[in-house]
Amino acid sequence: MSVFLLALTFAMAFVPGMLEPFSDSGQSETPAVNRVADDLTQRSLGNASAPYVLDGECTRAFFDESFTACGFDGDPIQERVGVVDRTPVNVTIRGDVGSSKDAILCWDGSSLVEQSAGCGTVLTDGSNPAGSGGKTVSAQRVALLDGRDVTVEVVMW
């Protein structure tokens, strides 16, 4: 009887760990989120010959669905970044241009400002990752936009 109980305890302790690699986790999004972050900062929002230097007009067109330039024409964000439609994604540009550090930025006419009520194009788009249950994968890249250091953050879940 004790051998049976010992074998049963062993099976209950180690079988869930052996099955864990087959459970749903955020590991499949890791390569995709890095690819999207690299593509945005090195090509889509700027010029491939000057990586990590974002073009203001292309950046505005990416986040403002009514403004078409640089190949962005108001498609859903999944199509703009090249991921499957059912993959939730959020792209946000943050920076230190005012009183608070790491604020979401806004393109207000010709310059970058912190996000506020009534500002121009807010530099964030996509679903809200807050309701994802905590299983998010993110990638951040530092770039230059309008002469300022900014952080491009891509989140998938």
C-alpha positions in Angstrom: 0.0 0.0 0.0 2.8 2.4 0.8 4.5 1.8 -2.6 1.2 2.6 -4.3 0.8 5.8 -2.3 4.4 6.8 -3.0 3.9 6.2 -6.8 0.6 8.2 -6.7 2.2 11.1 -4.9 5.1 11.1 -7.4 2.7 11.2 -10.3 0.6 14.0 -8.8 3.7 16.1 -8.1 5.5 15.7 -11.4 2.9 15.2 -14.2 1.6 18.8 -14.1 5.2 20.1 -14.5 5.8 17.7 -17.5 2.6 19.0 -19.2 3.4 22.7 -18.6 5.3 23.3 -21.8 2.1 22.3 -23.7 -0.1 24.8 -21.9 -0.9 28.2 -23.3 1.6 30.8 -22.4 2.9 34.1 -23.8 6.0 32.5 -25.3 4.6 32.4 -28.8 4.2 36.2 -28.8 7.8 36.9 -27.8 9.4 36.6 -31.3 6.4 38.5 -32.8 6.6 41.4 -30.3 10.3 41.8 -30.9 9.9 41.7 -34.7 7.1 44.4 -34.5 9.2 46.7 -32.3 12.3 46.3 -34.6 10.2 46.9 -37.7 8.6 50.0 -36.4 11.8 51.6 -35.1 14.1 50.5 -37.9 11.8 50.8 -41.0 8.1 51.6 -40.8 8.1 54.8 -38.8 11.3 56.1 -40.4 13.9 55.2 -42.9 15.9 51.9 -43.0 19.1 53.9 -43.7 18.7 55.7 -40.4 17.3 53.2 -37.9 15.9 54.4 -34.6 15.2 57.9 -36.1 11.5 58.2 -36.5 9.9 60.4 -39.1 7.3 62.7 -37.7 4.9 62.5 -40.6 5.1 58.7 -40.7 4.6 58.4 -37.0 1.6 60.7 -37.1 0.1 58.7 -40.0 0.6 55.4 -38.1 -1.4 56.6 -35.1 -3.9 58.9 -36.8 -6.2 56.8 -38.9 -7.5 59.8 -40.9 -4.0 60.8 -42.0 -2.6 58.7 -44.8 1.1 58.7 -45.5 4.1 56.3 -45.6 1.8 53.4 -46.6 -0.6 53.6 -43.6 -4.2 53.9 -44.6 -6.3 53.5 -41.5 -6.3 49.7 -41.4 -6.6 48.0 -38.0 -3.4 48.1 -36.0 -2.9 44.3 -36.5 -2.6 44.9 -40.2 -0.4 47.9 -39.9 2.2 45.9 -37.8 1.7 42.6 -39.7 0.3 40.3 -37.1 -2.7 38.0 -37.2 -6.1 39.7 -36.6 -6.9 37.8 -33.5 -3.6 38.8 -31.7 -4.3 41.8 -29.5 -1.5 44.4 -29.8 -0.8 47.9 -28.4 1.8 50.3 -29.6 2.6 53.4 -27.5 5.3 56.0 -27.7 6.4 57.5 -24.4 8.9 60.2 -23.5 9.9 63.0 -21.2 8.8 66.2 -22.8 7.2 67.9 -19.8 6.6 67.6 -16.1 6.2 63.8 -15.9 8.7 61.2 -16.9 7.6 58.4 -19.3 4.3 60.0 -20.3 2.3 59.0 -23.3 3.1 61.5 -26.0 0.9 63.5 -28.3 1.7 65.1 -31.7 0.3 68.6 -31.3 0.6 70.3 -34.7 4.4 70.5 -35.1 5.8 69.3 -31.8 5.6 66.6 -29.2 3.7 67.2 -25.9 2.4 65.1 -23.1 -1.0 63.5 -23.6 -3.8 65.8 -22.4 -7.4 66.6 -23.3 -7.7 68.2 -26.7 -4.2 67.5 -27.9 -3.7 66.4 -31.5 -2.7 62.8 -32.4 -2.2 60.7 -29.3 0.7 58.3 -29.9 -0.9 55.1 -28.7 -3.1 52.7 -30.5 -4.5 49.2 -30.0 -6.3 47.3 -27.3 -5.9 48.0 -23.6 -3.5 45.4 -22.1 -4.9 46.0 -18.6 -7.7 43.5 -19.2 -5.5 40.7 -20.4 -5.2 38.9 -17.1 -1.5 39.8 -16.6 -0.1 37.6 -19.4 1.5 40.2 -21.7 4.7 40.2 -23.6 6.3 43.6 -24.3 9.3 45.0 -26.2 10.7 48.5 -25.9 13.0 50.3 -28.2 14.6 53.8 -27.7 14.4 56.0 -30.7 14.7 59.7 -31.7 11.5 61.6 -32.7 11.4 65.3 -33.3 14.9 65.6 -31.8 13.9 63.9 -28.5 14.5 60.5 -27.1 11.3 58.4 -26.9 10.5 54.9 -26.0 8.4 52.8 -28.5 6.6 50.1 -26.5 4.8 47.2 -28.2 2.6 44.9 -26.0 1.0 41.7 -27.1 -1.1 39.1 -25.3 
